Amino acid sequence: LKSQIFFSTQQALIKSLWKIKESLNPLLCIFAVNRGINSPLSLSLSFTSVANWGKSKSL
């Protein structure tokens, strides 16, 4: 049950991160993620979203 709660929380977090990424500056997204969770997963996730954001801007 714990892992299920963790997973759904993670999914919701990723979804909200995506919304943040869409509407805000990616650097703010990184900052928020680092403050909120401060884990390697969130760090790599935010860098990935910034990379994707950069790609979408340059296309």
ROMI-977962 format. One record per residue: residue number from 1; chain; x, y, z of N, C-alpha, C in turn. Coordinates in Angstrom, 3 decimals, padded with zeros to 6 digits, always signed. Layout:
% ROMI-977962
NUM,A,X,Y,Z,X,Y,Z,X,Y,Z $
...
END
This chain:
% ROMI-977962
1,A,+000.848,-001.214,+000.000,+000.000,+000.000,+000.000,+000.874,+001.251,+000.000 $
2,A,+001.912,+001.235,+000.830,+002.791,+002.399,+000.887,+003.367,+002.730,-000.483 $
3,A,+003.859,+001.676,-001.154,+004.469,+001.919,-002.464,+003.437,+002.418,-003.466 $
4,A,+002.195,+001.968,-003.317,+001.136,+002.424,-004.222,+000.865,+003.912,-003.991 $
5,A,+000.819,+004.308,-002.733,+000.618,+005.718,-002.402,+001.788,+006.541,-002.935 $
6,A,+002.997,+006.023,-002.717,+004.186,+006.715,-003.194,+004.130,+006.889,-004.709 $
7,A,+003.733,+005.815,-005.386,+003.690,+005.848,-006.845,+002.685,+006.884,-007.345 $
8,A,+001.487,+006.872,-006.762,+000.461,+007.806,-007.211,+000.860,+009.244,-006.881 $
9,A,+001.527,+009.428,-005.744,+002.029,+010.751,-005.393,+003.061,+011.200,-006.414 $
10,A,+003.926,+010.265,-006.781,+004.964,+010.552,-007.766,+004.345,+010.928,-009.107 $
11,A,+003.323,+010.182,-009.508,+002.648,+010.457,-010.766,+002.031,+011.851,-010.753 $
12,A,+001.376,+012.182,-009.647,+000.751,+013.495,-009.520,+001.814,+014.588,-009.555 $
13,A,+002.939,+014.311,-008.917,+004.034,+015.274,-008.886,+004.561,+015.521,-010.291 $
14,A,+004.761,+014.432,-011.033,+005.267,+014.555,-012.396,+004.284,+015.351,-013.247 $
15,A,+003.006,+015.099,-013.072,+001.986,+015.835,-013.830,+002.028,+017.321,-013.486 $
16,A,+002.133,+017.632,-012.194,+002.161,+019.042,-011.806,+003.457,+019.693,-012.254 $
17,A,+004.555,+018.930,-012.216,+005.819,+019.448,-012.735,+005.680,+019.801,-014.208 $
18,A,+004.986,+018.954,-014.928,+004.783,+019.192,-016.354,+004.026,+020.486,-016.569 $
19,A,+002.994,+020.720,-015.747,+002.233,+021.957,-015.854,+003.114,+023.159,-015.531 $
20,A,+003.927,+023.012,-014.495,+004.860,+024.083,-014.137,+005.799,+024.356,-015.301 $
21,A,+006.326,+023.261,-015.857,+007.266,+023.384,-016.972,+006.622,+024.125,-018.144 $
22,A,+005.361,+023.818,-018.397,+004.672,+024.437,-019.528,+004.460,+025.931,-019.301 $
23,A,+004.225,+026.308,-018.054,+003.800,+027.687,-017.808,+004.908,+028.584,-017.254 $
24,A,+005.923,+027.978,-016.646,+006.951,+028.795,-016.005,+008.320,+028.577,-016.618 $
25,A,+009.231,+029.436,-016.215,+010.633,+029.292,-016.582,+011.176,+027.976,-016.033 $
26,A,+011.875,+027.188,-016.857,+012.414,+025.895,-016.413,+013.318,+026.006,-015.189 $
27,A,+014.031,+027.102,-015.057,+014.917,+027.257,-013.896,+014.111,+027.335,-012.606 $
28,A,+012.958,+027.990,-012.677,+012.069,+028.019,-011.520,+011.597,+026.616,-011.187 $
29,A,+011.370,+025.829,-012.251,+010.933,+024.451,-012.074,+012.001,+023.666,-011.313 $
30,A,+013.254,+023.811,-011.731,+014.355,+023.128,-011.043,+014.392,+023.543,-009.581 $
31,A,+014.285,+024.837,-009.340,+014.362,+025.359,-007.989,+013.261,+024.783,-007.114 $
32,A,+012.042,+024.769,-007.649,+010.902,+024.248,-006.906,+011.087,+022.767,-006.596 $
33,A,+011.572,+022.033,-007.589,+011.774,+020.599,-007.396,+012.834,+020.348,-006.332 $
34,A,+013.932,+021.088,-006.415,+015.010,+020.896,-005.448,+014.558,+021.219,-004.032 $
35,A,+013.786,+022.280,-003.895,+013.279,+022.662,-002.586,+012.286,+021.625,-002.080 $
36,A,+011.472,+021.106,-002.988,+010.383,+020.222,-002.588,+010.834,+018.822,-002.207 $
37,A,+011.673,+018.217,-003.021,+012.011,+016.813,-002.787,+013.491,+016.632,-002.502 $
38,A,+014.312,+017.352,-003.286,+015.757,+017.276,-003.104,+016.260,+015.848,-003.267 $
39,A,+015.850,+015.196,-004.336,+016.309,+013.838,-004.608,+016.869,+013.745,-006.024 $
40,A,+017.739,+012.766,-006.260,+018.327,+012.612,-007.603,+017.264,+012.439,-008.682 $
41,A,+016.183,+011.762,-008.342,+015.114,+011.552,-009.321,+014.541,+012.887,-009.771 $
42,A,+014.186,+013.726,-008.814,+013.566,+015.000,-009.166,+014.558,+015.886,-009.903 $
43,A,+015.827,+015.797,-009.498,+016.856,+016.605,-010.148,+016.980,+016.215,-011.616 $
44,A,+017.102,+014.913,-011.869,+017.246,+014.455,-013.254,+015.966,+014.739,-014.035 $
45,A,+014.824,+014.618,-013.362,+013.551,+014.880,-014.016,+013.459,+016.336,-014.451 $
46,A,+013.876,+017.249,-013.566,+013.789,+018.662,-013.911,+014.787,+019.015,-015.003 $
47,A,+015.977,+018.393,-014.968,+016.932,+018.656,-016.039,+016.418,+018.119,-017.368 $
48,A,+015.766,+016.967,-017.309,+015.180,+016.397,-018.521,+014.109,+017.328,-019.075 $
49,A,+013.280,+017.856,-018.203,+012.210,+018.730,-018.675,+012.783,+020.034,-019.227 $
50,A,+013.869,+020.519,-018.628,+014.514,+021.718,-019.156,+015.101,+021.438,-020.528 $
51,A,+015.726,+020.261,-020.673,+016.290,+019.889,-021.973,+015.191,+019.807,-023.029 $
52,A,+014.074,+019.200,-022.670,+012.951,+019.099,-023.596,+012.390,+020.479,-023.916 $
53,A,+012.330,+021.335,-022.886,+011.838,+022.698,-023.078,+012.745,+023.430,-024.062 $
54,A,+014.049,+023.279,-023.856,+015.004,+023.924,-024.759,+014.856,+023.433,-026.181 $
55,A,+014.670,+022.111,-026.330,+014.495,+021.537,-027.664,+013.244,+022.103,-028.327 $
56,A,+012.146,+022.163,-027.566,+010.884,+022.632,-028.149,+010.990,+024.107,-028.535 $
57,A,+011.797,+024.884,-027.787,+011.954,+026.298,-028.107,+012.809,+026.480,-029.358 $
58,A,+013.793,+025.605,-029.541,+014.715,+025.780,-030.664,+014.156,+025.229,-031.967 $
59,A,+013.111,+024.389,-031.885,+012.536,+023.802,-033.105,+011.799,+024.862,-033.931 $
END
